[in-house]
Amino acid sequence: MKTDPSPMNCEETKGQLVDYLSRQLSAPEHEALAAHLAECAECRDELQAVERVWHTLGRVPVPPPGPQVRPEFYAMLASFKEELETTPDYSPRGLWAWLRALPIPRPALRLAYSLCLLGVGLLGGYWLNNGPKPTPAADQQQLAVLAAQVGEMRQVMLLSLIDNPSATERLRAVGYTKELPDPNAKVVNALLGTLNHDDNVNVRLATLEALTPLAQNDATVRLGLVHALAQQESPLVQAALADAMVQLQERRSVQPLRRLLKQANLDDMVKSKIEQSIQTLSDGPPAAPATPQRHDQTQLSSQPARAALAV
């Protein structure tokens, strides 16, 4: 005997409209939703609005991949294979790669990461308090090893979150940069890629803020920031990059900045900022003002001259 589907309210119906249009509902759910739509004019209007959005999204063209996608992908794949061959399975990185390959939800993965950090801290504290009293040099060595392991786990976590669909998670990944004493090349390349290609302006600004201090001592980061000037379309990021070039006194950015000035519909405030940056980089930083001579120094320095004239 067939049972009638249970009636649905408006909130439940609106939550299933997308599944209704994509035919993802089971037969009883589809029948219950159709029965509610037949009786509720408000939900029918909502369905029509969702259908219009659905058809509009279906007509949006998919942009073709850029010419650099294929070589960058194969370079990243070759680097990944090389790392797998050189990294033993029992290392922290190998263990993390194995855990990431398991079908574990991301919240559980972050919880496991936090528990691992907590466990490392507890073991380190127990060893320092109850183990044999090490010499100062051995103590420092143990702390350095622990710090290196924590830093390595943070770098792996950054790489795992930097491509997350959520902008909040990507911002969190960029925040890990401030906790890394020496980011490796993969982290630097991931951050430069985020600066050039991330859809969220706030993520790109946070990435630039994280990369600028690294550029002080890293020529690769500095050159990457120069090349990033040609990739930016957001006025906020363009202005922030111009400020970063002045802060770094990077004269190689003058030509890319001049090319930015030729862009059509360039924001007036950004144009003024870029012109000021070009002038500062071309002329160099302003010279420090000369210290004015005090009146008493003038009087003292004139006394030997008068004595010489008297002689």
C-alpha positions as CSV (number, residue, x, y, z in Angstrom):
1,M,0.0,0.0,0.0
2,K,1.4,3.4,-1.0
3,T,1.6,6.0,1.7
4,D,1.0,9.7,1.0
5,P,4.1,11.9,1.4
6,S,4.2,14.0,4.5
7,P,3.3,17.7,3.9
8,M,6.1,20.2,3.6
9,N,6.4,23.8,4.9
10,C,7.8,26.7,2.9
11,E,11.2,26.7,4.6
12,E,11.8,23.0,3.7
13,T,10.5,23.6,0.1
14,K,12.8,26.6,-0.5
15,G,15.8,24.6,0.8
16,Q,15.2,21.8,-1.8
17,L,14.4,23.9,-4.9
18,V,17.9,23.5,-6.4
19,D,17.7,19.7,-5.9
20,Y,14.3,19.8,-7.4
21,L,15.5,21.5,-10.6
22,S,18.6,19.2,-10.9
23,R,16.4,16.1,-10.3
24,Q,18.4,15.1,-7.2
25,L,15.3,14.3,-5.0
26,S,13.9,10.9,-4.4
27,A,10.5,10.1,-5.7
28,P,8.7,10.7,-2.4
29,E,10.5,14.0,-1.8
30,H,9.8,15.1,-5.4
31,E,6.1,14.2,-5.0
32,A,5.8,16.1,-1.6
33,L,7.5,19.2,-3.0
34,A,5.3,19.2,-6.1
35,A,2.2,18.9,-3.9
36,H,3.3,21.9,-1.8
37,L,4.1,24.0,-4.9
38,A,0.6,23.3,-6.3
39,E,-0.9,24.9,-3.2
40,C,1.7,27.7,-2.3
41,A,1.9,30.7,-4.7
42,E,4.9,32.2,-2.8
43,C,7.0,29.0,-3.3
44,R,6.0,28.9,-6.9
45,D,7.4,32.5,-7.3
46,E,10.5,31.4,-5.5
47,L,10.9,28.5,-7.9
48,Q,10.6,30.8,-10.9
49,A,13.3,33.1,-9.5
50,V,15.6,30.1,-8.9
51,E,14.9,28.8,-12.4
52,R,15.9,32.2,-13.9
53,V,19.2,32.2,-11.9
54,W,19.7,28.6,-12.9
55,H,19.4,29.3,-16.7
56,T,21.5,32.5,-16.4
57,L,24.3,30.5,-14.8
58,G,24.0,27.9,-17.5
59,R,24.7,30.5,-20.1
60,V,27.8,31.9,-18.5
61,P,30.8,30.9,-20.7
62,V,33.6,29.0,-19.1
63,P,36.9,30.9,-19.6
64,P,39.6,28.9,-21.4
65,P,42.7,28.0,-19.4
66,G,45.7,30.3,-19.8
67,P,48.8,29.3,-21.8
68,Q,50.8,28.8,-18.5
69,V,48.4,26.3,-16.9
70,R,49.7,23.2,-18.6
71,P,53.5,23.8,-18.1
72,E,52.8,25.0,-14.5
73,F,50.8,21.9,-13.8
74,Y,53.4,19.5,-15.2
75,A,56.2,21.3,-13.3
76,M,54.2,21.0,-10.0
77,L,53.4,17.3,-10.8
78,A,57.1,16.6,-11.4
79,S,58.1,18.4,-8.2
80,F,55.4,16.4,-6.3
81,K,56.7,13.1,-7.6
82,E,60.3,14.0,-6.8
83,E,59.2,14.9,-3.2
84,L,57.4,11.6,-2.8
85,E,60.5,9.7,-4.0
86,T,62.8,11.5,-1.6
87,T,60.5,11.7,1.5
88,P,60.4,8.6,3.7
89,D,57.0,7.4,4.7
90,Y,57.8,7.7,8.4
91,S,58.6,11.4,8.2
92,P,56.1,14.0,9.4
93,R,55.5,15.1,5.9
94,G,55.0,11.5,4.6
95,L,52.6,10.9,7.5
96,W,50.6,14.0,6.7
97,A,50.4,13.1,3.0
98,W,49.1,9.7,4.0
99,L,46.5,11.3,6.3
100,R,45.4,13.7,3.6
101,A,44.9,10.8,1.2
102,L,42.3,9.2,3.5
103,P,38.6,10.2,3.1
104,I,38.6,12.3,6.3
105,P,36.4,15.5,6.5
106,R,38.4,18.7,6.8
107,P,37.1,19.6,10.3
108,A,38.3,16.2,11.5
109,L,41.6,16.8,9.8
110,R,42.1,20.2,11.5
111,L,41.2,18.6,14.8
112,A,43.8,15.9,14.3
113,Y,46.4,18.6,13.4
114,S,45.6,20.5,16.6
115,L,45.8,17.3,18.7
116,C,49.2,16.5,17.1
117,L,50.5,19.9,18.1
118,L,49.1,19.4,21.6
119,G,50.7,16.0,21.8
120,V,54.1,17.3,20.7
121,G,53.9,20.0,23.3
122,L,52.9,17.6,26.1
123,L,55.6,15.1,25.2
124,G,58.2,17.9,25.0
125,G,57.1,19.3,28.4
126,Y,57.2,15.8,30.0
127,W,60.6,15.1,28.6
128,L,62.0,18.4,29.7
129,N,60.6,18.0,33.3
130,N,61.1,14.3,33.9
131,G,63.8,13.1,31.6
132,P,67.5,13.2,32.2
133,K,68.7,16.8,32.7
134,P,70.3,17.8,29.4
135,T,73.2,20.2,29.0
136,P,72.2,23.7,27.7
137,A,73.4,22.8,24.2
138,A,71.4,19.6,24.1
139,D,68.3,21.5,25.5
140,Q,68.6,24.1,22.7
141,Q,69.0,21.4,20.1
142,Q,65.8,19.6,21.3
143,L,63.9,22.9,21.2
144,A,65.2,23.6,17.7
145,V,64.0,20.1,16.5
146,L,60.6,20.6,18.0
147,A,60.3,24.1,16.5
148,A,61.3,22.7,13.1
149,Q,58.7,19.9,13.2
150,V,56.0,22.4,14.2
151,G,57.1,24.7,11.4
152,E,57.0,21.9,8.9
153,M,53.5,21.0,9.9
154,R,52.4,24.6,9.6
155,Q,53.8,24.7,6.0
156,V,52.0,21.6,5.1
157,M,48.8,23.0,6.6
158,L,49.2,26.2,4.6
159,L,49.6,24.3,1.4
160,S,46.5,22.2,2.1
161,L,44.3,25.3,2.8
162,I,45.6,27.8,0.2
163,D,43.3,26.2,-2.5
164,N,40.3,25.8,-0.2
165,P,37.0,27.1,-1.8
166,S,36.4,29.1,1.3
167,A,38.0,32.6,1.3
168,T,38.1,32.4,5.1
169,E,40.2,29.3,5.0
170,R,42.5,30.8,2.5
171,L,43.0,33.9,4.7
172,R,43.8,31.5,7.5
173,A,46.4,29.8,5.4
174,V,48.0,33.1,4.5
175,G,48.1,33.9,8.2
176,Y,50.3,30.9,8.8
177,T,53.1,32.7,6.9
178,K,53.8,35.0,9.8
179,E,54.5,32.0,12.0
180,L,57.0,30.4,9.6
181,P,60.6,31.4,10.2
182,D,61.8,30.3,6.8
183,P,59.0,29.4,4.2
184,N,60.2,26.9,1.6
185,A,60.0,27.4,-2.2
186,K,56.6,25.6,-2.4
187,V,55.0,27.9,0.1
188,V,56.5,31.0,-1.7
189,N,55.2,29.8,-5.1
190,A,51.8,29.1,-3.6
191,L,51.6,32.6,-2.1
192,L,52.7,34.2,-5.3
193,G,50.1,32.2,-7.2
194,T,47.4,33.3,-4.7
195,L,48.5,37.0,-5.1
196,N,48.1,36.7,-8.9
197,H,45.0,34.5,-9.3
198,D,42.8,34.5,-6.2
199,D,39.3,35.7,-6.8
200,N,39.0,37.4,-3.5
201,V,40.6,40.9,-3.2
202,N,41.0,40.6,0.6
203,V,42.9,37.3,0.2
204,R,45.2,39.0,-2.3
205,L,45.8,42.0,-0.1
206,A,46.6,39.7,2.9
207,T,49.0,37.7,0.7
208,L,50.8,40.8,-0.4
209,E,51.1,41.9,3.3
210,A,52.7,38.5,4.1
211,L,55.0,38.5,1.1
212,T,56.4,42.0,1.5
213,P,58.6,41.2,4.6
214,L,59.9,38.1,2.9
215,A,61.0,40.1,-0.1
216,Q,63.4,42.0,2.1
217,N,65.8,39.1,2.1
218,D,64.5,36.8,-0.7
219,A,65.3,37.8,-4.3
220,T,62.7,35.3,-5.7
221,V,59.9,36.9,-3.7
222,R,61.0,40.4,-4.7
223,L,61.0,39.4,-8.4
224,G,57.7,37.7,-8.0
225,L,56.2,40.9,-6.7
226,V,57.5,42.9,-9.6
227,H,56.0,40.4,-12.1
228,A,52.7,40.5,-10.1
229,L,52.2,44.1,-11.1
230,A,51.1,43.1,-14.6
231,Q,48.6,40.5,-13.2
232,Q,46.5,42.9,-11.1
233,E,43.2,44.4,-12.0
234,S,41.9,45.5,-8.6
235,P,42.7,49.2,-7.8
236,L,43.3,48.3,-4.2
237,V,45.9,45.6,-5.0
238,Q,47.5,47.9,-7.6
239,A,47.9,50.7,-5.1
240,A,49.2,48.3,-2.4
241,L,51.7,46.8,-4.8
242,A,52.9,50.3,-5.7
243,D,53.5,51.1,-2.0
244,A,55.3,47.8,-1.5
245,M,57.7,48.6,-4.4
246,V,58.5,51.9,-2.7
247,Q,59.0,50.2,0.6
248,L,61.4,47.7,-1.0
249,Q,63.0,50.4,-3.2
250,E,62.7,48.0,-6.1
251,R,63.7,50.1,-9.2
252,R,62.9,47.2,-11.5
253,S,59.2,47.9,-10.9
254,V,59.4,51.3,-12.7
255,Q,58.7,49.9,-16.2
256,P,55.8,47.7,-15.0
257,L,54.3,50.6,-13.1
258,R,54.6,52.8,-16.3
259,R,52.8,50.1,-18.2
260,L,50.0,50.2,-15.6
261,L,49.5,53.9,-16.2
262,K,48.6,53.0,-19.9
263,Q,45.6,50.9,-18.8
264,A,42.3,52.1,-19.9
265,N,39.9,53.2,-17.2
266,L,42.6,53.3,-14.5
267,D,41.3,54.6,-11.2
268,D,42.4,58.3,-10.7
269,M,43.6,57.7,-7.1
270,V,45.6,54.6,-8.3
271,K,47.1,56.6,-11.1
272,S,48.2,59.3,-8.7
273,K,49.7,56.7,-6.4
274,I,51.6,55.0,-9.2
275,E,52.9,58.3,-10.5
276,Q,54.2,59.2,-7.0
277,S,55.8,55.7,-6.7
278,I,57.5,56.0,-10.1
279,Q,58.9,59.5,-9.1
280,T,60.2,58.2,-5.7
281,L,61.8,55.1,-7.3
282,S,63.3,57.1,-10.1
283,D,64.7,59.9,-7.9
284,G,65.6,57.7,-4.9
285,P,64.6,58.3,-1.3
286,P,64.7,61.9,-0.2
287,A,68.0,63.0,1.4
288,A,68.0,63.6,5.1
289,P,67.9,67.4,6.0
290,A,71.2,68.8,7.1
291,T,71.4,69.5,10.8
292,P,71.3,73.3,11.3
293,Q,74.3,74.7,13.0
294,R,73.7,76.1,16.5
295,H,74.5,79.6,17.4
296,D,77.1,78.7,20.0
297,Q,78.9,76.5,17.5
298,T,79.1,79.4,15.1
299,Q,80.6,81.6,17.7
300,L,83.2,79.0,18.8
301,S,84.2,78.2,15.2
302,S,84.8,81.9,14.5
303,Q,87.2,82.5,17.4
304,P,90.1,80.5,15.9
305,A,89.6,82.4,12.6
306,R,89.8,85.8,14.3
307,A,92.9,84.6,16.2
308,A,94.6,83.6,13.0
309,L,93.8,87.0,11.4
310,A,95.2,88.8,14.5
311,V,98.5,86.9,14.2
